[in-house]
Amino acid sequence: KNVQNTLLKNLLDACGSGIAFFVCGYAFAYGGTDGIILPKDFNQPHENTFIGTENFFLIDHENYAFWMYQFAFAATSTTIVAGSLAERSQMIAYFIYSTLLSGFVFP
C-alpha cells in the first residue's frame, strides 16, 4: 500500500505540474515583455514584466524545447516537498498542492 501511494503521488506530480505549468505557469514566468519583442532563441538579453500576460496555454509560442526544460524544474519543485508529505496528507490535498505549486508559486 505504501509503495502504491508513493508511486501515485509521483504520477500526480508529473501530471498536475504539467497541466498547471502549461495553462498558466509558463505564462506567468515568461509571458510579459513591457513592449519589448523577445527574440525567438532566448539567448539575447531581454526584459520581463513582474508577471506574464501572454503565452497562456502556449498560444503563439514556438520554442517548445525551452518550455519542456522549464517544466522539468517546475515538476522538480513539487517533488522536493513530496518526501515530507509522504503518508501525511490526503491524495486530493496533495494533488491541489502540487498543482498550485507548479502553476503559481514556482513561476
C-alpha positions in Angstrom: 0.0 0.0 0.0 2.8 2.5 0.8 4.6 1.9 -2.4 1.5 2.3 -4.4 0.7 5.5 -2.6 4.1 6.9 -3.3 4.0 5.9 -7.0 0.6 7.5 -7.4 1.8 10.8 -5.8 4.8 10.8 -8.2 2.5 10.3 -11.1 0.3 13.1 -9.8 3.3 15.4 -9.5 4.1 14.9 -13.2 0.6 15.2 -14.4 -0.6 18.1 -12.2 2.6 20.0 -12.7 2.4 19.6 -16.4 -1.1 20.8 -16.7 -0.6 23.8 -14.3 2.6 24.9 -16.0 1.1 24.5 -19.4 -2.0 26.5 -18.5 -0.6 29.4 -16.6 2.8 28.7 -15.0 4.9 29.4 -18.1 2.9 32.5 -19.0 3.4 33.9 -15.5 7.1 33.3 -15.7 7.9 34.2 -19.3 4.8 35.9 -20.8 5.4 39.6 -20.3 7.6 41.9 -22.3 6.9 45.5 -21.4 6.6 46.2 -25.1 10.0 44.7 -26.0 9.8 42.0 -28.6 11.5 38.8 -27.4 14.0 37.0 -29.6 13.0 33.6 -30.8 16.1 31.8 -29.4 16.0 33.3 -25.8 19.8 33.7 -26.0 19.6 37.5 -26.3 19.1 39.6 -23.2 15.5 40.8 -22.7 13.3 42.3 -20.0 10.2 40.7 -18.5 7.4 42.2 -16.5 6.7 41.2 -13.0 4.1 38.7 -14.1 3.4 37.5 -17.6 0.3 38.5 -19.5 0.7 36.4 -22.7 1.6 32.8 -23.7 -1.2 31.2 -21.7 -1.8 27.6 -23.0 1.4 28.3 -25.1 -0.6 30.2 -27.6 1.8 31.9 -30.1 4.8 30.2 -28.6 7.2 28.2 -30.8 10.1 27.2 -28.6 8.7 24.0 -27.0 12.1 22.7 -26.0 12.5 25.7 -23.7 9.1 25.0 -22.2 10.0 21.4 -21.6 13.3 22.4 -20.0 11.5 24.8 -17.6 8.7 22.3 -16.9 11.4 19.9 -15.6 12.3 22.5 -12.9 8.6 23.1 -12.1 8.0 19.4 -11.6 11.1 19.0 -9.6 10.0 21.8 -7.2 6.9 19.8 -6.4 8.8 16.6 -5.7 11.1 18.2 -3.2 8.4 18.6 -0.7 6.8 15.2 -1.6 9.1 13.4 0.8 7.9 15.3 3.7 4.3 14.8 2.8 4.6 11.1 2.3 1.6 9.4 4.0 0.8 12.6 5.9 -1.8 14.1 3.6 -4.8 13.0 1.6 -4.4 12.4 -2.1 -6.7 15.2 -3.2 -4.9 17.7 -0.9 -1.6 16.6 -2.3 -2.8 17.0 -5.9 -4.1 20.5 -5.2 -0.8 21.4 -3.5 1.4 20.1 -6.5 -0.8 21.9 -9.0 -0.7 25.2 -7.1 3.0 25.0 -6.5 4.0 24.5 -10.1 1.3 26.8 -11.6 1.5 29.8 -9.3 4.3 29.6 -6.7 7.2 28.3 -8.8 7.0 30.9 -11.6 
